[in-house]
Amino acid sequence: MKKTFKNGMPKSFKKIYRKATTADWQRYKLAKEKEYPVMIRARKIAEYLNLEMKIGDVEFQGDGSKATFYYIANGRVDFRELIKFFVQEFKVRIEMKQIGVRQESGRIGGLGPCGRPLCCASWMRYFSSVSTTMAHYQDIPNNLQRITGQCTKLKCCLNYEADTYIEAYNKLPPREIVLQTQGKDYYFFKADTLKQQVSYSTTKGKPTDLLTISAKRVFDIIEMNNNGIKPESLLESGAPKTKTQRYIERDVLSEENIDRFYQNPSAKKGGKKNKSSENTPAKAKENAPKNPAANPPKKAKKQNKPKVENVPLPDVVEDKSNDDKLLNLI
């Protein structure tokens, strides 16, 4: 109720005359069924009159005697002639209400990126201003597709946790201070507001030799630098190193065997050897003959082709009977 009534509970409510009858419900359903066709017809009339406005929704009263037209416009619109057309077309009392894009999204409805119904369509009745500063405090990238809603305005939910983030943000150390150690100077790179952790780099604006430490440790180093003391490292003595730092300090060449691709893989099932393992440079060198002149290459043997014997051909007997027939015909 507090969300619905921003200025507190009203002192009085509207009177209830009687319980709705079956006839009342039928009139209400007929009025609701007319809302969409009336909205489409109203848009065509506004377009015919060349009015720079968009009719976003139409709402009929329960008994169907009055219709409220909600519209969006950049400036003031003279719709006196439009109302005359509406009264002549729809035969009801007309009321015009100008709304903004947020109110229009609330009337249309839909689902947000969180999977729940839009706040403006479910419980929100009053809209507060939202700025990109709220996204900055919450470390949300300045991507319009992420920080804008269906109304093309900044999402109202950016304000929900803004106070918590601002309180945690103010507890972080200043970003412009350079941390000095005995070996290097570290510059601010990024911060995790809720975890109260800050990442520093040896190159300004680039992730070089990143180190992530707590905000308390940063304040301690700043105090040490102000007293003219430079610690050996940003990390506390005996503090466990982060996963990123352990990866940076790895010596990949010493850990990995370069000849691992030439090693004989395990035998396949069935006892067959992998022939590709015998084609390695080391194996080819071992299998090469020590004295190639002592073992000359053997000549390839000629294959004996089968001999074709002289087979006697059968005697050919000429048949001259057809020739005699042709002569008789001529």
C-alpha positions as CSV (number, residue, x, y, z in Angstrom):
1,M,0.0,0.0,0.0
2,K,2.9,2.4,0.7
3,K,4.2,1.8,-2.8
4,T,0.7,2.5,-4.3
5,F,0.0,5.6,-2.1
6,K,3.2,7.6,-2.1
7,N,1.8,10.5,0.0
8,G,0.3,8.1,2.6
9,M,-3.1,6.4,2.9
10,P,-6.0,8.6,1.7
11,K,-8.4,9.8,4.3
12,S,-11.5,8.7,2.4
13,F,-12.3,6.2,-0.4
14,K,-15.0,6.2,-3.1
15,K,-18.4,4.9,-2.0
16,I,-19.6,1.5,-3.1
17,Y,-23.3,1.7,-4.1
18,R,-24.1,-2.0,-4.6
19,K,-22.8,-5.3,-5.7
20,A,-22.4,-5.7,-9.5
21,T,-25.1,-7.7,-11.2
22,T,-24.9,-10.0,-14.2
23,A,-26.1,-7.1,-16.5
24,D,-23.3,-4.9,-15.1
25,W,-20.7,-7.6,-15.9
26,Q,-22.0,-7.9,-19.4
27,R,-21.9,-4.2,-20.1
28,Y,-18.3,-4.2,-18.6
29,K,-17.2,-7.0,-20.9
30,L,-18.7,-5.3,-24.0
31,A,-16.9,-2.0,-23.1
32,K,-13.6,-3.8,-22.7
33,E,-14.0,-5.6,-26.0
34,K,-14.4,-2.2,-27.8
35,E,-11.2,-0.7,-26.5
36,Y,-8.7,-2.1,-29.0
37,P,-10.9,-1.4,-32.2
38,V,-11.6,2.1,-30.9
39,M,-7.9,2.8,-30.4
40,I,-7.0,1.7,-34.0
41,R,-9.9,3.9,-35.4
42,A,-8.8,6.8,-33.2
43,R,-5.2,6.6,-34.6
44,K,-6.5,6.8,-38.2
45,I,-8.6,9.8,-37.4
46,A,-5.6,11.6,-35.7
47,E,-3.5,10.7,-38.8
48,Y,-6.2,12.1,-41.1
49,L,-6.1,15.4,-39.2
50,N,-2.3,15.6,-39.4
51,L,-1.8,15.8,-35.6
52,E,1.6,15.0,-34.2
53,M,0.5,12.6,-31.5
54,K,0.4,8.9,-30.8
55,I,-2.7,7.4,-29.1
56,G,-1.2,4.6,-26.9
57,D,-4.2,3.3,-25.1
58,V,-8.0,3.6,-24.7
59,E,-9.9,2.9,-21.5
60,F,-13.7,2.6,-21.3
61,Q,-15.7,3.2,-18.1
62,G,-17.5,0.2,-16.7
63,D,-20.9,1.1,-18.1
64,G,-19.4,2.2,-21.5
65,S,-20.6,5.8,-21.3
66,K,-17.1,7.4,-21.1
67,A,-13.8,6.7,-22.9
68,T,-10.3,8.0,-21.8
69,F,-7.7,8.3,-24.6
70,Y,-4.1,8.2,-23.5
71,Y,-1.7,9.9,-25.9
72,I,2.0,10.8,-26.3
73,A,3.2,14.1,-27.9
74,N,6.3,16.1,-27.8
75,G,4.5,19.4,-27.2
76,R,1.0,20.8,-26.8
77,V,-1.7,19.5,-29.3
78,D,-4.8,21.3,-30.3
79,F,-7.3,18.4,-30.3
80,R,-10.6,20.3,-30.2
81,E,-11.5,19.2,-33.7
82,L,-10.3,15.7,-32.9
83,I,-12.7,15.4,-30.0
84,K,-15.6,16.4,-32.3
85,F,-14.7,13.6,-34.6
86,F,-14.5,11.2,-31.6
87,V,-17.9,12.1,-30.3
88,Q,-19.5,11.8,-33.7
89,E,-17.7,8.4,-34.3
90,F,-18.0,6.7,-30.9
91,K,-21.0,8.3,-29.3
92,V,-19.5,8.5,-25.8
93,R,-18.0,11.2,-23.5
94,I,-14.3,11.8,-24.4
95,E,-11.4,12.5,-22.0
96,M,-7.9,13.1,-23.3
97,K,-4.8,12.4,-21.1
98,Q,-1.2,13.1,-22.1
99,I,1.3,10.6,-20.7
100,G,5.0,9.9,-21.0
101,V,6.9,6.9,-22.4
102,R,7.2,5.3,-19.0
103,Q,3.5,5.5,-18.3
104,E,2.9,4.0,-21.8
105,S,5.1,1.0,-21.1
106,G,3.3,0.5,-17.8
107,R,-0.1,0.5,-19.6
108,I,1.1,-1.9,-22.3
109,G,3.0,-4.2,-19.9
110,G,5.6,-6.9,-20.6
111,L,8.5,-8.8,-19.1
112,G,11.8,-7.3,-18.0
113,P,15.3,-8.8,-18.4
114,C,14.9,-10.3,-14.9
115,G,12.0,-12.5,-16.2
116,R,9.4,-10.7,-14.0
117,P,6.6,-8.4,-15.1
118,L,7.6,-4.8,-15.5
119,C,7.6,-2.8,-12.3
120,C,5.7,0.1,-14.0
121,A,3.0,-2.4,-15.0
122,S,2.7,-4.2,-11.7
123,W,3.2,-2.0,-8.6
124,M,5.0,1.2,-9.5
125,R,2.8,4.3,-9.6
126,Y,5.3,7.1,-9.3
127,F,8.6,7.5,-11.3
128,S,11.8,9.1,-9.9
129,S,14.6,10.4,-12.1
130,V,17.4,8.0,-13.0
131,S,20.9,9.1,-14.0
132,T,23.9,7.3,-15.5
133,T,25.7,8.0,-12.2
134,M,23.8,5.1,-10.6
135,A,25.2,2.8,-13.2
136,H,28.7,4.1,-12.6
137,Y,28.5,3.4,-8.8
138,Q,27.3,-0.2,-9.5
139,D,30.1,-0.9,-12.0
140,I,27.6,-1.4,-14.9
141,P,29.1,-0.8,-18.3
142,N,27.7,2.2,-20.2
143,N,25.9,0.0,-22.7
144,L,22.5,1.4,-23.7
145,Q,21.1,-2.1,-24.4
146,R,21.8,-3.0,-20.7
147,I,20.8,0.1,-18.9
148,T,17.7,1.1,-20.8
149,G,14.2,-0.5,-20.5
150,Q,11.4,-1.0,-22.9
151,C,10.5,2.7,-22.7
152,T,13.9,3.6,-24.1
153,K,14.7,5.4,-20.8
154,L,17.1,4.4,-18.1
155,K,15.8,1.4,-16.0
156,C,14.1,2.4,-12.8
157,C,15.7,-0.6,-11.0
158,L,19.1,1.2,-11.2
159,N,17.8,3.2,-8.2
160,Y,16.8,0.2,-6.0
161,E,20.3,-0.7,-4.7
162,A,22.0,2.7,-5.4
163,D,22.1,3.7,-1.7
164,T,23.9,0.5,-0.8
165,Y,26.5,0.8,-3.6
166,I,27.1,4.5,-2.8
167,E,27.7,3.7,0.8
168,A,30.2,0.9,-0.1
169,Y,31.8,3.1,-2.9
170,N,32.6,5.9,-0.4
171,K,34.6,3.4,1.7
172,L,37.0,2.7,-1.1
173,P,40.3,4.5,-1.3
174,P,40.8,7.4,-3.8
175,R,41.5,6.2,-7.3
176,E,44.1,8.9,-8.3
177,I,46.6,8.0,-5.6
178,V,49.7,6.0,-6.8
179,L,50.9,3.2,-4.5
180,Q,54.7,3.2,-4.2
181,T,56.7,0.0,-3.4
182,Q,60.4,-0.7,-3.3
183,G,60.4,-2.0,-6.8
184,K,57.5,-0.5,-8.7
185,D,54.7,2.0,-8.6
186,Y,51.1,0.8,-8.9
187,Y,48.2,2.6,-10.5
188,F,44.5,2.1,-10.0
189,F,42.9,-0.2,-12.5
190,K,39.5,-1.4,-11.2
191,A,37.5,-1.9,-8.0
192,D,34.9,-4.4,-6.7
193,T,32.6,-2.2,-4.7
194,L,30.7,-4.9,-2.7
195,K,33.8,-7.1,-2.0
196,Q,35.8,-4.0,-1.1
197,Q,38.8,-5.1,-3.2
198,V,40.9,-2.9,-5.5
199,S,43.1,-4.0,-8.5
200,Y,46.3,-2.1,-9.3
201,S,48.6,-2.2,-12.4
202,T,52.2,-1.2,-13.0
203,T,51.0,0.6,-16.2
204,K,48.4,3.3,-16.1
205,G,45.3,2.2,-17.9
206,K,46.6,-1.2,-18.9
207,P,46.3,-4.6,-17.0
208,T,50.1,-5.1,-16.5
209,D,51.2,-7.2,-13.5
210,L,47.7,-6.9,-11.9
211,L,47.5,-7.3,-8.1
212,T,44.2,-7.4,-6.2
213,I,44.3,-6.4,-2.6
214,S,41.7,-5.3,0.0
215,A,40.7,-1.7,0.6
216,K,42.1,-1.9,4.2
217,R,45.6,-2.9,2.8
218,V,45.4,0.1,0.4
219,F,44.8,2.5,3.2
220,D,47.7,1.0,5.1
221,I,50.1,1.4,2.1
222,I,48.9,5.0,1.6
223,E,49.7,5.7,5.3
224,M,53.1,4.1,4.9
225,N,53.9,6.2,1.8
226,N,52.9,9.4,3.6
227,N,55.4,8.5,6.3
228,G,58.2,7.9,3.7
229,I,58.1,4.1,3.9
230,K,57.8,1.9,0.8
231,P,56.8,-1.8,1.4
232,E,58.4,-4.6,-0.5
233,S,55.1,-5.6,-2.2
234,L,51.5,-4.7,-2.2
235,L,50.6,-8.1,-0.8
236,E,50.8,-8.6,3.0
237,S,53.6,-10.8,4.2
238,G,52.2,-14.4,4.4
239,A,49.0,-13.5,2.5
240,P,47.9,-16.1,0.0
241,K,48.4,-15.0,-3.6
242,T,45.4,-14.6,-5.9
243,K,44.7,-17.0,-8.8
244,T,45.8,-14.3,-11.3
245,Q,49.1,-13.7,-9.6
246,R,49.9,-17.4,-9.4
247,Y,49.2,-17.7,-13.1
248,I,51.5,-14.8,-14.0
249,E,54.4,-16.3,-12.0
250,R,54.2,-19.7,-13.6
251,D,57.1,-20.7,-15.8
252,V,55.2,-22.5,-18.6
253,L,58.4,-23.6,-20.5
254,S,59.8,-25.4,-17.5
255,E,56.5,-27.1,-16.7
256,E,55.8,-28.4,-20.1
257,N,57.9,-30.9,-22.0
258,I,58.6,-29.7,-25.6
259,D,59.2,-33.3,-26.8
260,R,55.8,-34.5,-25.6
261,F,54.4,-34.6,-29.2
262,Y,57.2,-37.1,-30.2
263,Q,56.7,-39.5,-27.3
264,N,55.2,-42.9,-28.0
265,P,51.5,-42.9,-27.1
266,S,50.0,-45.8,-25.3
267,A,49.3,-48.9,-27.4
268,K,45.9,-49.1,-28.9
269,K,43.4,-51.8,-28.1
270,G,44.3,-55.1,-29.8
271,G,48.1,-54.7,-29.5
272,K,48.5,-52.6,-32.6
273,K,51.3,-50.1,-32.6
274,N,50.9,-46.5,-33.7
275,K,52.8,-46.1,-36.9
276,S,52.9,-42.4,-36.6
277,S,55.2,-42.7,-33.6
278,E,57.9,-44.4,-35.8
279,N,58.0,-41.4,-38.1
280,T,59.6,-39.1,-35.6
281,P,63.0,-37.5,-36.4
282,A,64.7,-39.3,-33.6
283,K,63.4,-42.7,-34.8
284,A,64.3,-42.0,-38.4
285,K,67.9,-41.2,-37.3
286,E,68.2,-44.4,-35.3
287,N,66.8,-46.6,-38.1
288,A,69.2,-45.1,-40.7
289,P,72.1,-47.4,-41.8
290,K,75.5,-46.5,-40.5
291,N,77.4,-47.4,-43.7
292,P,75.2,-46.9,-46.7
293,A,77.9,-48.1,-49.2
294,A,78.2,-51.6,-47.5
295,N,74.5,-52.2,-48.0
296,P,73.7,-51.1,-51.5
297,P,70.0,-51.0,-52.3
298,K,68.6,-54.1,-53.9
299,K,67.2,-54.0,-57.4
300,A,63.6,-54.7,-57.8
301,K,62.9,-58.1,-59.2
302,K,61.2,-58.3,-62.5
303,Q,57.8,-59.9,-62.4
304,N,57.4,-62.9,-64.8
305,K,54.5,-62.2,-67.1
306,P,52.5,-65.3,-68.2
307,K,53.4,-66.5,-71.7
308,V,50.7,-66.4,-74.4
309,E,50.8,-69.7,-76.4
310,N,49.8,-69.8,-80.1
311,V,46.3,-71.1,-80.0
312,P,45.0,-72.3,-83.4
313,L,42.2,-70.2,-84.7
314,P,39.0,-72.0,-86.0
315,D,38.5,-72.3,-89.8
316,V,36.2,-69.6,-91.2
317,V,33.7,-70.8,-93.8
318,E,32.2,-68.2,-96.0
319,D,28.4,-68.3,-96.6
320,K,27.7,-67.2,-100.1
321,S,24.0,-68.0,-100.1
322,N,23.0,-64.4,-99.3
323,D,25.1,-63.1,-102.1
324,D,23.3,-65.3,-104.6
325,K,20.0,-64.1,-103.4
326,L,21.0,-60.5,-103.8
327,L,22.1,-61.1,-107.4
328,N,18.8,-62.8,-108.3
329,L,16.9,-59.7,-106.9
330,I,18.9,-57.3,-109.0
